[in-house]
Amino acid sequence: MTEQNDTLPDRLAINPRSPHFDEALLARGIGIRFNGVEKTNVEEYCVSEGWIRVAVGKTMARDGSPMTMKLSGKVEPYLRDQNGAEPAANI
């Protein structure tokens, strides 16, 4: 069994240019439950402020990053089981 002292940051982003990017943590696999529903297209989240940024289709911004939309609600990040059948997704 793994130790349960793993704490997730209040804010995390998958964009390497963001100050909230953490490659080691993302490699472990993070799952996001938003308002009780599993989300797989999350680009960034903030637990304390209660929002996520999700990709909007395949639309891209001028700099090549995906267009995002900010949604407000209850954010629950968790570590995915690395030995389970769930593949690591975006955050």
C-alpha positions as MATLAB code, in Angstrom:
seq = 'MTEQNDTLPDRLAINPRSPHFDEALLARGIGIRFNGVEKTNVEEYCVSEGWIRVAVGKTMARDGSPMTMKLSGKVEPYLRDQNGAEPAANI';
ca = [
       0.000    0.000    0.000;
       1.111    3.527   -0.639;
       1.376    6.133    2.076;
      -1.639    8.396    2.509;
       0.451   11.483    3.357;
       0.519   12.537   -0.305;
      -1.029   15.985   -0.438;
      -2.052   17.619   -3.668;
      -1.417   21.331   -4.283;
      -4.228   23.853   -4.084;
      -3.561   24.845   -7.698;
      -2.061   22.841  -10.567;
      -1.719   23.382  -14.339;
      -0.594   21.149  -17.206;
       0.938   24.040  -19.186;
       4.754   24.022  -18.706;
       4.807   27.849  -18.967;
       2.551   28.199  -15.917;
       4.074   28.855  -12.465;
       1.665   26.177  -11.151;
       3.127   23.396  -13.350;
       4.581   20.338  -11.541;
       5.896   17.701  -13.950;
       6.703   15.100  -11.286;
       3.229   15.252   -9.796;
       1.521   15.136  -13.206;
       3.572   12.059  -14.125;
       2.070   10.242  -11.121;
      -1.425   10.814  -12.522;
      -3.991   13.266  -11.183;
      -7.740   12.861  -11.474;
     -10.292   15.654  -11.057;
     -13.842   15.283   -9.828;
     -15.815   18.469  -10.534;
     -19.251   18.765   -8.907;
     -19.183   14.978   -8.477;
     -18.404   14.233  -12.150;
     -15.053   12.916  -13.422;
     -13.429   15.397  -15.844;
     -10.655   14.383  -18.256;
     -10.119   17.638  -20.170;
      -8.970   19.849  -17.263;
      -6.103   22.212  -18.094;
      -5.827   23.846  -14.636;
      -7.622   23.752  -11.292;
      -7.797   25.707   -8.034;
      -9.429   24.038   -5.018;
      -9.577   27.060   -2.688;
     -11.218   29.315   -5.292;
     -13.439   26.481   -6.604;
     -12.775   26.561  -10.358;
     -11.318   24.527  -13.216;
     -10.218   25.488  -16.720;
     -11.295   23.032  -19.395;
     -10.354   22.848  -23.054;
     -13.063   24.016  -25.457;
     -13.088   21.507  -28.301;
     -10.021   21.535  -30.541;
      -9.903   25.321  -30.887;
      -6.427   26.798  -30.422;
      -5.304   30.255  -29.309;
      -2.770   32.288  -31.283;
       0.145   30.911  -29.258;
      -0.858   27.295  -29.976;
      -2.375   26.564  -26.579;
      -5.939   25.247  -26.356;
      -8.797   27.703  -25.812;
     -10.188   27.244  -22.316;
     -13.312   28.034  -20.350;
     -13.433   28.622  -16.589;
     -16.104   26.689  -14.655;
     -16.962   27.279  -10.992;
     -17.962   24.557   -8.534;
     -16.617   21.952   -6.117;
     -13.147   20.699   -7.157;
     -11.814   17.378   -5.806;
      -8.336   16.373   -7.072;
      -6.990   12.888   -6.317;
      -4.043   10.696   -7.222;
      -4.886    7.998   -9.750;
      -3.953    4.417   -8.973;
      -0.813    3.705  -11.011;
      -1.452   -0.081  -10.968;
      -5.125    0.184  -11.915;
      -6.811    0.208  -15.290;
      -7.380    3.984  -15.321;
      -4.973    5.723  -17.721;
      -3.366    8.968  -16.634;
      -5.213   11.783  -18.367;
      -4.766   15.548  -18.431;
      -4.601   16.693  -14.847;
];
